């Protein structure tokens, strides 16, 4: 055992970001805010221990503590203003900070004084709100002042356990509210000079430019977006390593050929050095106009380190480089570890670096060289698909069965034709020449038809049940064991493959738990206004509509594997009271305080009732039933899982 542990020392550094991330994830998923004093001081002390101490176990504890308290400190420092009541009609006035061009409408991010959303905030503090308006309405420019009446809501919390918490996402993106604006006045900034990103959008007038160059997320119609996701190439529309590699490679090749022609430079230094510097500047510009998404920043940092490695004669294309980038992005914003893009991006990178890490250069003839390139392309698609599969299931709820075929057929079209053409076409369109952009769209249409034909194959997507945090965590540990456990040099087959064996144990445990999913029979929102009852396998709601809980309908039906396009099924509550019977327990739901006052004594005396769901807390020690309030789900066994809604980012709920 001691010999095995000694073997692992060279990879201990690679484990460090994940220990730190576990601390952060624990904080972000807690049910209530931890009562801690001086989190910044604790963060600094744990960082000092990490830097100074050599003991592995103490360093691991310090990394965990650092991740936890750094997240606590960061959360308290940003202190995003929150809405404490929904506003059906609220007059606001603010300046446009960002514009997001979508297929059906346009969204703007507006910076307003925080006291316009709630009087408790001082006048000097500002808030960001995201507002949608009709695509036919006048579109403002960045820095324009908009005033008018809006509908404004607090971002919704998760409606089922382990689901996406929009309120948490909004808090860490400094977004105070979302809503709609119809009638408004625009006061243009007379000194305004249209920012480059918006100017490129206006002049190119191309959804491909918006998506692949400018980084807008929702420019591709949803019907087309679903096709790309089905064939496993949805990542094309999120600017990341694929795009950075292509653009960086082209820029390097162009500048390398250019500098080779300038003999005064190449006589003093190799042409590849200034070519890399110029290519890096081009990638920095690309990062700036593409919106600084997490995946783009990760890819840019990786590319930066690789360029530095070539310039200084080091090999930084390794797992250690990925770990360093992980640390940098975590320090920028620890909440990134909860992002789907962050998880998918690093899963693919770690998997590919691990698989190709032991590849050695071999002199090959042309046939072997071509064969090796085909093998590399095939294994890149396979490895990336395998390592990202748990995250795709966890975040999107399906398996794209033909993702390997989609990557092998579709990605070359984007790599060789669409990406270079749209880059050059965007530059030409800026000066008024749109022919190349139109030709690029024709090729895109051809690729879309190919993708659509793949989606028509049998079982193109396999719907999967909800994946819990426990299952995803076991999958991550299993994959990390395979990648990071050092294989001892031993004649014993078991010991020699210990990384695969340990990893397989965790992955098998995850599969066993995942293969026996339990769906809830009862759902409730945090204020118990909207509830859902599963009857004959289909969820029934106490209301047909609820503007306050609009997204709950879709979340619960998806969680229960119901069609979200069917008409909403209702369960009638007589005078605000619903009785619900299951094989293992019975429940009574009371919709209002008046219903509670009129019925609580009768219901409490009924020994057949196991649960009472009430909009208010009730102190009834002699009640036979368990009184429940707040957001929750109840499983067939009677197990209750509360939904996270008592954190800093839920204050306005």
Steps between C-alpha positions, in 0.01 A plus 500: 500500500782737590667431166174572318458834683859595423427434132210747509706797620586623152129547417387656829509848345248386238249411774523842667243697295238230550546500879458878489195468273336254742517768770338753264229257386416418863442870566289558188275199571441551874138546607573806713767764521790398730536717809871589475699800613793651310488275190761713321746449787441122498547497122833684534624269778408183308676643193811561710492141628470370142805707404716415801405155628647183348280241670263351239200451729524845660535657154194308378294626796627854438400475131151388598469783755636750248244395236214523751588835658618660178150429366344644816714815473433545130124458549486765771726744316298515177175565698268513197187712572183290501132561434281453806168509313397438141405815310218472247546863404811683615642821354875479452770700328848374425780460249544207261804289591463207262278376216428135425356436154273192491284330239162608640577813697778720628625522856676792658687526827414826670697669778266685736523651850431216744240705688278476189450130574482539879520806724725322753799549272697829501478725197867458408472119468408362157326187377490314170167379358446298185199601293350342189312695236344431163743463210299755299546768767771764475834354608709728720877533492749438777500797744157622387264597781169311511202599714159339523275257683616142535393166647780384728547170685752340730688220317339170599661244729523130415167317502643150549809380691831530312332697221625825347464788747450811288500725808846377595630538144360855480653601834851401391451670164393817689152487352230635735187425299346394172191630324333656200475850364249614237457876505822689552686812397856502372731790562810455285841586632620785279863409573435132438719310261344164416711224659678266261302189591164663424640664188618164365156352573319779319728497197531123455127420546586129534396251768827313438703811577292559812556143623852409383673838512311716750401224742126572525336191650148496356529614140448154349129402487403249768396240240848513345671513839323177600631330185859595583459376857351173378804425283733591787654818359308759702833624636565662161271784609696571817834658413761280667813296428377388157468860381814628675709218352377569148533878519836480679632253243395714204640818651828331583530360146426839341743694719764228474498519118499879524800520733689242293492758223654769722867404506618772746284331766567134417877559499480592868219281636300204365182612323284283727556726802356827362235292319386354834490842664290643215273193502453541877401866451248385239356247744477768770299712257280196421446446874398866538235502228365153587363592842750346749303177567652245740590250227660776290709631792612143580603437141680837477699433818594152377613644166697774677692246708566283194639799309718587799623142510615513139663839545692394814573148377276316747234236455191640672245305299428278800264433788701746712412777255130411529529503881663845493220635277247340737653694791497830311135470394400391852664813646321719246163362609467185717141453387629397157547145637119471498471604131417232244742663254785490753438134583462385139802699387739369765365144475590490131839668553607272786386191311685593180821606677500176696437281196760664275750570778718196422494546125851503359625637173564232240629540150227375266458466127210676330254211539580454869493876550149527353388197700638653818312826435174310441560301820571820697184668370291192579641459852463872571128471429469176700693620807326840509159329469574250780634757747222751441217243498419517877479879484279495189259262675508706822440838336295413191331169585575298187769302314576601139553147369659606173727771642810318372358489147391863531846612610674309220263628229406851613811635673723477189249713308514766769878472535593512131221714353253677729735641767768648268239627255287670765808665654610644165137566401440699818803717425379558143143568616636772728604681183176424316575172315251229601556240227728274705264503798215394272712217357592392854133481592439271200768263630347526847162400353665197337657399834163548670335261252771243572446541874125474456541171312702364795225604745252288299696184574341267760552601863692818411446620856433289805315683776658441840358539851614779725856454623554588866804684632612178669508310172681781318751525786572126482551529123745788545699312767508191280632690199756685715626171642553366149685817393698597811588180689854408398527142379775320695762305307409152620476146365167464679224568245266632771751751637616604154143600408397633840383833352251327270379269777440776756346725237272220381376441856383862527352499150319169562357638826375806311337282232329278759352799684407671174335186361244501784362853486221606731259763378311714751125466536448851638660837418466839668642848440679690778182697590270195449291701254547246219508125561504191280354152560604196294195291409519208256855601415403854394543815704189703588518862620276690738512796256501527123726806504724696736706796379705488819590134443487484123807274469377251761256346251778409257748393770260263674365347179854446369602346833201265475572420130170660392462681171533874547284566193188327633221692667560554873308240705309638798413356840201681646539621855160538672499832684880509488546150642642201310512142626761272345532126561798274420570135590739601780371835625219752472533877475276802542591828332354831623526785254434806721510616861118498510502134390743420780283675763184323383644148468812454714323347801306249289802398293727463805253258659495282187747219574514396133671829403881482506591846366339844510638760260421850620593849377572601862684329787269331748581406858284193558684254731198269525448483125526146358644629171833663427448867406720613209573845355738627234624353175529121498441174321368180661594156366287181498680374811404816690849648480491881493762711325496871565591735216778749551347848546647656816825642369630854437381485140146407608430805719235641271300177470 
